[in-house]
Amino acid sequence: MPKQNIVTVPEEEKDKEKYFALANEYVALPEIRARDAAILSVNALLYSARGLIELTGCPGGQSKTREPLLTPYLKYMGKPICLEEVTSNTLLEHWIPTFKGTYEGIEFTLIYFTPPGYRGFVVLWELSNSSPEVLALEAGLAGKVGTSYLHIFHRQPLEGVRGLRFYPWTRSIVVEVVAGLPTLAMAIKSCPEANVIHDIEKKDDFAVRVDNDSDTLLPFTVGYNLTLCPKEKKQLAFYLTFATEADGAATAGVDMARHGVEVLWELTVNHLKAMKRKIHDPKLERIFHQNLFFNYFFARGRTLDTDQVVLVTSRSPRYYVSAAHWTRDTLLWSFPGLLIADVHAARETLLTAFDLYTKNPGIHALYIDGGILYPGFELDELAAFLVALERYWEMTGDASILSEKVVRQGIARVEKKLKEVRHPELALYQTFLLPSDDPAQYPYVTYDNVLVWRGLRFLAHLKRWEQEEEKAQEFEQEAAELKENLYRYAVVPGPYGPMFAWAFELDGQYVLYDEPPGSLGLLAYYGFCSLEDPVFLNTVRWINSSSNPYWISEGSFAAPACPHSCHPWVLALANELILGNSRQITLDKIARAPMDNGYACETIDRFTGEVRTGAAFATCAGWLVASLWEALGKPSLLGEVMGERG
């Protein structure tokens, strides 16, 4: 029986709500509602769980409703102020969600920020009185603790209990999820100490404990009653901290409170400013930095239980295959963006990739610990290790990484796998799945083989650097034969002249096709051919023409698509910037596209530019940033930056 063309494709995005995302290396807030500052969920990666654990305000059971986990509130003269009606929002430093408003002489600012290195985040109220009267106010957080989930691709309710209590020792409220052993805890400590606490008895045991999948929500309120004299200003801080159990979470809150808001704020802003780059166009500057930070914080993180760095598609459950590892996504898309933001983080990412994920190199999707999650071999994911390592070495000049034990072991595993998928006689390499993760039409995919060609040339350079001239020449010869074979077997007749086939068999069968996750339009970028190569030019012309059945020509955001999702791909727009064709037109599309409230997503609507599939796609943000960086006058072709090797 022939192999079955079975595909797993994303659902259309139905949630029209706009969200902000925020994280540091330990804690993520992927769903901050833009209209009213409500926090729908928070999560942390756990190595022992092989995914992320999520606290939500969702009732369990069969309920379809979604309540926020945390909602900020403000009262004037005992009456609640509807924040949605009086609040505007922005992203300070293009990352920190900030909400401002005025009401009856009250001027308020609400800021959420995540100091680097701390296992938590800060909710900061700033209140001032611009009226001539003394104002009586109450400000704080209202919580509804709902079902907690393990998230690997999809939400799965934890089997266990969730509880809520007041901790007299640390003077904080603690939410704890217990699934056999304690799994995740969140503490809320206020400074100055809150004088309003509702729905919790101040005693050292659980005020209430329910089955995690129960439809019962556990409510609580923590806040301040205060008065503001005319022109007076006050600041109220809440420290929300996390650990795998209650004591660790509660004491982490004490530590943050001891450092204080000013220190933590300065640390946060300085960390972001160190990663910012000069972009002169205001609209593109916002998109660039919002996605630079989104990639930096949401495509990687530290596990709360082991402090292990792990690499994921996204730490946001809004992305349909989040909390798992794709080597292509990390090393071909996210990694170039990381190199722009923080070289040290990029090095750490590369070491993690070689340590954890070369154990099963080229496999479709892996758990965060490197175990196999979604089987299926993908050649581009195998070659990605070598392409990223070369990129790092040439961009930074840091040769020390080549001597790292995990890198040496990883290169050996990649070489071994390459030998397994090589044709018995010819320098050509097979794949089972495409860069879109769908089954390959034929075993030899041109784009994938070009990445292997790039990797072979890197190995030749590496061996020559190590003074192993014979091995260097072997890799050079293999790369030359591979290139020759691609021009022999992959160049086929096209409507505009000879062009590259997408995939082929040695008996002359081939398919004309392209897809944004691994486009033939990137062959010149990887140094395989020149931008003036007629075969390449004919290929690019075909990709962006009606001859390509997946070219979307209508609408303000026309771009290539593919069967995985038949809408314009953000990756395709990034590829267009890399290629350089109609660069100003593409920059304008990106500047105008709302995407997912400014964050990169998989595909957008051809007419509105709003997200259609794959919301909160963090690794895509890295490739978008890298393409903007190059389009705005930075180093252009990877083949030029890395140097041609003979």
N, C-alpha and C positions, 0 to 999 in steps of 0.2 A: 504494500500500500504506500503511495507517495506521501510525503510530508504534508501536513494540513496547514493551510494559511489561516491560522487562528490568531486574531489580534485582540489586545486588551487596550481599549481606547478610553479617553477621559469623557466624563459627562459634561454637558454644558453647565456653565456657572449660573445658578439660579438666584443666589443671594445678591441683591442689589445694594446692600449696605456698604458704606465706605468705612474702612478700618485703617488705623495706624498700627505699625509694628515696632516693637522695642525689645532689646535684649542686651545682655552682656554675655560672657562666656558660660555662665551657669544657669541663668533664668531667662525665659522668653515670655513676652506678652504679645502674642500674635494677633489679638483681636481687641484693640482699643477702639471703641466706636467713635467715629469722628464727630457725630452730631451732638453727643452728650457726655463724652469722656468715660463712658462705662467700660469696664474691663470684663470681657466675656469669659476669658480663661487665662491661666498661666500654666507654664510647663517647665519641666527639667528633664534632661537626658539622664538615663540610668543605664550603666553598663550591664548590671545584673539583669535588667529587664530587656536588654537588647533593643531598646527604643526609648520613647519619651513617655513620662507620666504626666497626666494633665489634670488639673483641678478646674472644675467648671461650675456654673450655676444651673446646669441642666438637671431637671428632674429625671429620675430613672424610670424603669418600667417601660410602658408603651407611650409615654408622653412625647410629643413632637415639639413642644415649646422649648424656647431657649431663654433663660434668664441670665443676666450678668452675674458673674461671681462677685464683683466689687463695683459699687456705684458711688461716686462722690456726691455729697449733698451739701446744700447751703440753705440755711433758714434765716429769715428776717422777721423779727417780732413773733417768733414761734411758727411762722408759716413757711413751707418749702418754696424755694425759688426754682422755677423750671429752667434748668441750665441750658437746655436745648434752645430755648427761645431768646436767651440773652448772651449766648457765648459764641465767640469766633475761635478758630483754631489755626495753628501754624506748627511748623517743625523748626525749632531752634537748632542752629547748626545743621539744618537739613535732616535732622534725625530725632530730636527730643520733642515728643508731643506736648504742646502747650496750649492751654485754653484760657481765654481772657473774656471778661464781661463786666458790665456795670448794671446796677439796679438800685434805685432809690438812694443814690449817694454812696453805695458800696462799689468799690472797684476791687476786682479779684483776679488773681492769676492762679491757675492750677497747672502744675508741672509734674510729669513722670520722668524719672531718669534712673539709669542703671549704672552705678559706679563700677569701673573695671576692677576685677579681682575680688569682688564681694558677692556673696551668695544671696542677692536680693536686689530690691529696688526701692526707690524713695517716692512717696507721694507728698508733694509740697503745696500747701495752700499759702498764698500771700494775699492779705486782706488790708484794705485801707479805706478810710472814711473821708470822702470829699464833701460831705454835707456839714452844715453848722450844728447838727444835732448829735447827741450821743446815740450810738446804734447798738442794739442788742442782737447778737448773731449766734448761730450755731453752725459749725462746719465739721465735716468728717467723712467717714466711709460707712456705707451700709453694705453688708455682705449677705449672700445666700449661697451656702455651701451645698452644691448638688453632687451629682455622680462624678467619680474620678475614673479616668480611662488610661489604659495602655494604648499607645498609638504607634503602630507600625503599618504604614499605608492607610489603615482605617482605625476608627475608634473601637476599642473593645472594653466594656466595663470591667473593672477589677472585681474579683470575687473577694469580698471582705466587708469591712465596716468603715464608716467615716465618723469622726467625732469632733466636738467643739468644746473648748474649755478655757478658763482663765488661769494663767500661771502666776501665782502670787510672787514666786521667787524672782522672776524677771519682769513682773508687772506687764504682761503681754497676753494677748489672745492667741490661742494656738488651734489651728485646724490640722487634723492628722488623719491619714488614710492608712489602714492596717489591712494587708492582704497576706495572712499568715504571720509574717513579721511586719513591723512598721515599714512603710514603703515611701511615703512622702509627707512632709509636714511643712506648714506655712505659719509663721508667727507674725503678729502685727504689734509693733511697739510704737508708742507715740511719745513725742517730746515737744513741749512739756507733756507730762502725763495727762491722758485724757480724763476729763471730768464727766463725760457722758459715755456710759456703757449700758447697752440694753440687750435683753434676751440671753444674758450669760450671768450665772451666779459666780461670785468671786470666791470660789473654793477650789482646792487643789485636786480635782478629779473631773471627769468628763461630765459636763452639764447635760449633754445629750449625745447619744450614740445610736446610729441607725445603720441598717444594711446599706451598703454602697449603692446597690441598684434600686433602692427604694425611691418612690416618687416624692418623698418628704424632703423639703429643703430646710437646711439649718440656718436660720437668720441670726444676724447680729448687727449691732451698730456701735461704732466707736467714734467719738468726736469731742468737741469742745463747746461749752457755753462761754461766750466772751462778750465784752463790751468794747466798743471803739469810740474814743473821743474824737472830735473834729481834727482832721489831718493826722490822726494816729495810724500807724501801720503795725501789723502783727504777722508773724510767720508761724505756721503750724506744720509739723513734720510727722509723717508716719513711715516707719521702716518696716518693710515686708520682706522677711527673710526665710530661707528654705534649707532643709536638710532631709535626710531620709527618715528622721524621727523627731519627736517634739523637742527634746532637750537641745539638740544641735541647732534646730531652727530658732528656738527662743534665745539662746546665747549668742547666735549670730546677730540677732537684732540688738542686743546689748552692745555688741562690738561696734555696729554701725552707728548707734546713737552716741557712743563715746567719742567717735571721730567727729560727728556733727555735720550738719548740712553744708556749711561753707567749704569744708575740706573735701567732702564727697562731690560737691558740685564742681569745684575747681579741677579735681581729678578727672571727672567725666568730660568736661569741656576741653581740657588740655589733650586728653586722649583722642578726641574727635578732631581737634585742630591739627594734631600731628599727622593725621591721615588726609587732610584736605589738600586739594591741588588747585592751581590757578586755571579757572575756566571763565572766559570773559563774557560769554553770552549768558544773561541771567536765567533764562528758561532752561537752557542746557546745563547750567551750573547746578540748578536744583535737581534735575533728573540724574545727573552724573553722581552727585554726592549722596542723594537719597538711596541710590542703588549701590554705590560703593559701600556704604554702611550696611545696607541690607544683605549684600553678599558676605561682607566681613562677619556679621553677627549671626546670620541665619543659615549659612551654608557650612558652618562649623561650630563646635561648642565643646565644653568640658562636661564630662559626666559628673553628676552630683555625688555619686557614691565612690568613685575611684580617681577622680581628677584626670581621667584619660581624655585627651583630645580625640574627637571623632568627627568624621566628615560626612555630611548628609546633603540630600537634595534641598531640603528645607526643614527648619525647625517649626514651621507653621503647619498645623493640621488642615489649614485651608488648601494646601497643595495636595493633590490627590494621591501622590506616592511619597509622602513626607517621612521623615525619621528613618531613612534607609540610605545606603550608599550606592551611588553609581559612579564608577571611576571616570567615565567620560565627562559626566557633569562636573565632577570635582576638578579634574586635571586639565580638561580642554576648555571649560567655560568659566568656572569659578576662579581657578588658579591665576589666570592672567590679570583678573581684577584684584586679587590679593597682592600680587607683585606690585601693583600701582599703589595700593594702600599702605602696605606694611611688609617689608622684606623679611623681617623676623617671623611674622605670622606665616608668610609663604614658605619659609624654610621648615617651620614646624609642621605645616600642612604636608609638605612633600615627605618628610620623615615619617609622619603618621601613615600616609598612603602606602609607602614602601613597607612599613612594619606590619600593618594590619591587613592591607587589601591585596598584596601580591600573593597571599596564601591561596587565593582562588582567583588568579588573574584572568581578566577577560569575561568573567561571569556577569550576566545581565544585571542583577541587583544583589547586594549583600546586606546582611545585618550590620549594625554599627560596629560589631566586634570582628567583622570579616568573614563570618559564616555565610553559607549560601542561603539566600532568601528566595530569589526568583531565578531558576536555572535557565541556561541558554548562553551559548558562546557568542561574543561580539568582538570582532577583531579590532575595531576602533578603540575599545576600552583597554585592550591589551597594549596596543601601541601608545596609548595616552601616557603611560608611565615614562617612556623614553622621551616623548615629545616635551613633557613638562620638565623633566630633569634637564634636558638640553636648554630649554628656555631659561630656567633658573640660573644655570651655570653661566650662560653667555650674558644674561642681563645683569648679573650681580658680580661675576668674577670670583665667586666663592667656590673654590675647588675642594674645600674641606668636606663638603657634603658627599663627595664621591668616595671618600674613605670611610664613611659611616657603615657600620656592620649591616644595618638593616637595608641600606641602599645596595650594598654588594650582593646580599642574599636575594633581594628583590630583583635585581637585574638578571641574576642567574635563573630565577623562576620564569621571568618573562622570556628569556632566550630559549629555555626548555619548551615553553608553550608554543613559541613561534615555530620551532622545529616540528612540533606535532601537527600544526595546521598548514605546513608548507606542502605544496604539490611534490610528489615523489621525485620528479625529474626537473621541473621548471621552477624558477624563482617567482612563484605566485602563491598567495596566501588566502585560505578559505575563511568564510564566516558563516554562521548559522542565522544570526539576527542582524538587522540593519541598525544604523545609529538612532532610528526612531523606535527601536526595540521590537519592530515587527519582523516577521520572517523574510529572509533574503530571497529574491526572485531567482537568482543564480548564485553559485558559491563564491565567485570572485567579484568583489565589489571594488570599483575603481578608487573611490575616495578612501576606503579603509586601507587599500594597498599603498596608496600615496603616504598615509601616515606611517605605515611600516617602512616604506622607503626612507622617510625622514628619520625614523628610529635607527635604521641600519647605518645611515651616514653618521648619526651621533655615536653609535657604538664604534665605528671606525675611528672617529676622532678621539674617543675615550681610550681605545687601545693604543693609539699612537701617543697619546699623552702619558700613558703608562709604559711606554717604550716596548710595546708588544707589536712590532711592525708586521709580522706575519699575520697575526689575527686582524690587524687593521686592514690589511690588503684583502683578506677574505671577506670582511664586511663590505668594503668598498666594491668588490667584485659582485657580491650578492645584490647590493643596491643598484649597480649599473645594469645587471641582468633583469632585475625587477622592472626598472624603468623601461628598458628595451621591450620587455614582454607586455607591459601596459600599452605602449605605443603600437605593438603588433596586434594584440588581441582586443584592446578596449577602444581603439579608434575605429569608428563605424560611419556609414553614410548617414547624414542628417538632412533636414529640410534646408539648411543654410550652408551645407558643405560638410566635410569630415568633422566629427565631433567625438567627444568621449562618451562611451556608453556608461550607464550607471552600474550595471552588473552584467556578467557574461559567463559563458561556458567556452571551453576550448574547441568545441565542435562548431562554433560560429553562432550559437544562440546568444542573444543579448536583449537588453531592455533599455529604452530611452526613458529616463526618469530622474528625479532629483528630490531631495528632501532637506528642509532647513537644518535639522540636527547634524547633518554631515554633508554639506553641499559641495558639488563639483566646482562651484564658483570660488572655492577656497584653495584650489590647487596651486595657483600662482602665489598666494599668501604663504603657503608652506614650501615655496621654492622649487616645486616640481617642474614648473614651466614658467615662461615669461608672460607678462600681461599682453604681449603682442603676438603670442603663439596663435596662429589662425585656428587651430583645433580648439584651443581654449576659448577664443572669442566666439566661435560658432556655438560652443556649448553654453556659454553665458547668454548668448542671444536666444537660444532655445529655451533656457530656464525662464526667461522673462518674456515669453511670447505665448500666443494662443496655441502654438504647437504643444506646449506643456499643458496637459489637462488639469494640472493643479496650480496653474498661475491664476491668481485672482486679479482681474484687471479693473473691475468696477469699484467705486467708492473712493473715499479720500485717503484710504490706507491700503492701497493695492500692494500686494506682496505675494511671494510664493507660499504655497501650503503643501500638504501631502495628505494621504488617506488617514493618517493617525489623527489629524484634526484639520478639517477643511475650512479653516479660517486663516487670515494672515498671521504669520508667526513673528513674534518679536525677535527670535533668533535670525529669521530671514532679513529683517531690517538691519540687524547688527552685521550680518554677512555682507549686505549691500554696502555698508560703510567701510568694511574691510576691503572690499573689492575696489571701491572708489567710483563706481559708475553712478551718475546722478547723485553725488554725495550731498549736495545742498538740498535737493528735493527730499532725500531720506532724512537728513537732519531736521528738516521742517516737519516731517511726519512724526518723528520721535518727540519733537518739542510740543506738538499739538495733541498727541495721543494720551488720554487719561490713564490708559492701561489699568492697573489695579490700584487706584488712588495714588498713582505715581510710581508704584513698585512694579518691577518686571513680572510678567505673567507669560504663559505659554503662547496663547493666541489672543488676538483682539478682533473686535467687530470691524468689518471692512468699511462701514459708514461712520461709526462713532469713535472708533479707537479704544473702546472700553473692553475690559476683559471678557473673553468668551469661554476659554478653558485654561486650566492650570493656574489659578490664582496663587499669589505668594511664592513664585518660582525663584528661589534665592540664587541657585547656581546660574540661572539664566541672567540674573542681574550682573554677575561677574563678567559675562561675555558682552553684555550691553555696554558696561563701563569700559572694557578694553577697546571696543569698537569706537566709542565716542572719543576716547583718548587718542587713538590713532587718527581719526577723522579730523580732529581739531589741531593737527599739526605735529603730533608726536611721532615716534618711529613707525614706519609704514610696514613694509613686508617682513614677515618673520624670516623669510629666506635671506633678506638683506641684514637684518639685525643679528641673526645668528651666524651669518657668513656661509658662503658656499664652500663645500669641502671637495674641491678637485673635480 
